[in-house]
Amino acid sequence: MGRYDVWPWLACLLFGLLMSTLPHWIRPRPGQGAGWIASKGELGCYLSVGAQAYHNHPWRLTDPVLADGGHSMYPALQLVPGIWIAKFFGLGPLGITLGWRIWAQVPGVRARSLARGLAIYRSVASHVPGALRRYGVRYVALPAATPTPRYLAEGWKRLQAGPHWQLWERVPSALTK
């Protein structure tokens, strides 16, 4: 990479950082809080775990429901650095979302997350019957034009063969296998 090849990359990085954090800098009215919450999932799931870590133990994630903390189902690599950023700058628990957006722009973080998600997808896609059993899937919906896959031949019954979708249900006796 030449000396001048860095500038387009850096410009894209800074523009992405600006766009991902822009809602945090816009204030509709004076006196309103500094927090911006993107979705109900962010409020109900991630911020409860992040706020507990922010106040009690910023080096790890725990389950906010359990008294002893337990283990969190969320990946620490993606969430803990955002908590550190908020803690370092004294942004409070609502500043954690800003920390997450800044952390998401770090080169390599997004690539690792995508690679991990693709690896999980490939492992499930390579053995669908095992994944259906492992996760206790009871219903499967497929586009109407899709031929019946082999994994639905035994232990499944078709509930609906509609014009757009076909719906399959696992036979109760097959749930215990």
DOLOVO-516324 format. One record per residue (C-alpha): x, y, z. Coordinates in steps of 0.1 Angstrom, whole numbers. Layout:
BEGIN
+-------+-------+-------+
|    c1 |    c2 |    c3 |
+-------+-------+-------+
|     X |     Y |     Z |
...
+-------+-------+-------+
This chain:
BEGIN
+-------+-------+-------+
|    c1 |    c2 |    c3 |
+-------+-------+-------+
|     0 |     0 |     0 |
|    15 |    33 |   -11 |
|    17 |    65 |     9 |
|   -14 |    80 |    -8 |
|   -35 |    48 |    -6 |
|   -42 |    54 |    31 |
|   -62 |    86 |    26 |
|   -93 |    71 |     9 |
|   -93 |    43 |    35 |
|   -90 |    68 |    64 |
|  -118 |    91 |    48 |
|  -141 |    61 |    47 |
|  -133 |    51 |    82 |
|  -140 |    86 |    96 |
|  -172 |    90 |    75 |
|  -185 |    57 |    88 |
|  -176 |    68 |   124 |
|  -195 |   101 |   119 |
|  -226 |    84 |   104 |
|  -228 |    57 |   131 |
|  -225 |    82 |   159 |
|  -244 |   111 |   144 |
|  -277 |   105 |   163 |
|  -257 |   110 |   196 |
|  -246 |   145 |   186 |
|  -280 |   158 |   174 |
|  -302 |   173 |   201 |
|  -338 |   180 |   192 |
|  -343 |   204 |   222 |
|  -321 |   219 |   248 |
|  -320 |   201 |   281 |
|  -327 |   166 |   267 |
|  -305 |   138 |   276 |
|  -274 |   127 |   258 |
|  -286 |    92 |   251 |
|  -300 |    78 |   219 |
|  -314 |    43 |   218 |
|  -317 |    27 |   183 |
|  -342 |     0 |   190 |
|  -363 |   -19 |   215 |
|  -337 |   -47 |   214 |
|  -309 |   -23 |   223 |
|  -330 |   -10 |   252 |
|  -344 |   -43 |   265 |
|  -315 |   -66 |   259 |
|  -281 |   -50 |   254 |
|  -284 |   -20 |   277 |
|  -295 |   -39 |   307 |
|  -264 |   -61 |   304 |
|  -242 |   -32 |   295 |
|  -254 |    -9 |   323 |
|  -249 |   -36 |   350 |
|  -214 |   -41 |   337 |
|  -208 |    -3 |   336 |
|  -217 |     1 |   373 |
|  -205 |   -32 |   388 |
|  -178 |   -49 |   367 |
|  -167 |   -33 |   334 |
|  -144 |   -61 |   326 |
|  -170 |   -88 |   320 |
|  -207 |   -93 |   312 |
|  -232 |  -111 |   334 |
|  -269 |  -119 |   333 |
|  -288 |   -89 |   349 |
|  -316 |  -112 |   361 |
|  -296 |  -135 |   383 |
|  -285 |  -123 |   417 |
|  -251 |  -140 |   414 |
|  -245 |  -126 |   379 |
|  -241 |  -159 |   361 |
|  -230 |  -158 |   325 |
|  -242 |  -135 |   297 |
|  -254 |  -149 |   264 |
|  -239 |  -119 |   246 |
|  -203 |  -118 |   232 |
|  -180 |   -99 |   254 |
|  -157 |   -90 |   225 |
|  -184 |   -69 |   209 |
|  -199 |   -53 |   240 |
|  -173 |   -48 |   267 |
|  -150 |   -24 |   247 |
|  -180 |     0 |   243 |
|  -186 |    -2 |   280 |
|  -149 |     8 |   285 |
|  -152 |    37 |   262 |
|  -183 |    50 |   280 |
|  -166 |    45 |   314 |
|  -134 |    61 |   303 |
|  -151 |    93 |   290 |
|  -177 |    93 |   319 |
|  -207 |    91 |   296 |
|  -229 |    71 |   319 |
|  -249 |    40 |   310 |
|  -267 |    57 |   281 |
|  -233 |    65 |   266 |
|  -226 |    28 |   262 |
|  -244 |    28 |   229 |
|  -221 |    55 |   216 |
|  -192 |    34 |   227 |
|  -206 |     5 |   208 |
|  -209 |    25 |   177 |
|  -174 |    38 |   179 |
|  -161 |     2 |   186 |
|  -179 |   -11 |   156 |
|  -159 |    11 |   133 |
|  -126 |    -3 |   145 |
|  -110 |   -22 |   115 |
|  -112 |   -59 |   120 |
|  -140 |   -60 |   146 |
|  -168 |   -60 |   119 |
|  -148 |   -86 |    99 |
|  -145 |  -109 |   129 |
|  -182 |  -106 |   137 |
|  -191 |  -114 |   101 |
|  -167 |  -143 |   100 |
|  -181 |  -158 |   132 |
|  -217 |  -154 |   120 |
|  -209 |  -171 |    87 |
|  -191 |  -199 |   104 |
|  -222 |  -205 |   126 |
|  -245 |  -203 |    95 |
|  -223 |  -228 |    76 |
|  -223 |  -253 |   105 |
|  -261 |  -252 |   108 |
|  -266 |  -253 |    70 |
|  -243 |  -283 |    66 |
|  -264 |  -304 |    89 |
|  -300 |  -291 |    91 |
|  -316 |  -321 |   108 |
|  -291 |  -319 |   137 |
|  -296 |  -282 |   141 |
|  -334 |  -287 |   141 |
|  -331 |  -313 |   169 |
|  -304 |  -293 |   188 |
|  -325 |  -261 |   189 |
|  -358 |  -279 |   194 |
|  -374 |  -264 |   163 |
|  -411 |  -273 |   161 |
|  -422 |  -255 |   130 |
|  -405 |  -251 |    96 |
|  -418 |  -228 |    68 |
|  -406 |  -232 |    33 |
|  -416 |  -213 |     1 |
|  -444 |  -232 |   -17 |
|  -424 |  -240 |   -48 |
|  -396 |  -258 |   -27 |
|  -396 |  -296 |   -30 |
|  -398 |  -314 |     3 |
|  -363 |  -317 |    18 |
|  -352 |  -352 |    30 |
|  -350 |  -340 |    66 |
|  -387 |  -334 |    67 |
|  -396 |  -368 |    54 |
|  -396 |  -385 |    88 |
|  -410 |  -370 |   120 |
|  -427 |  -340 |   103 |
|  -462 |  -334 |    89 |
|  -473 |  -307 |    66 |
|  -498 |  -284 |    82 |
|  -504 |  -261 |    53 |
|  -496 |  -260 |    17 |
|  -505 |  -225 |     8 |
|  -500 |  -205 |   -23 |
|  -469 |  -188 |   -10 |
|  -456 |  -209 |    19 |
|  -458 |  -245 |    32 |
|  -458 |  -250 |    69 |
|  -444 |  -281 |    86 |
|  -447 |  -292 |   122 |
|  -426 |  -318 |   141 |
|  -448 |  -348 |   151 |
|  -449 |  -348 |   190 |
|  -434 |  -383 |   192 |
|  -404 |  -370 |   172 |
|  -397 |  -343 |   197 |
|  -384 |  -368 |   223 |
|  -360 |  -384 |   199 |
+-------+-------+-------+
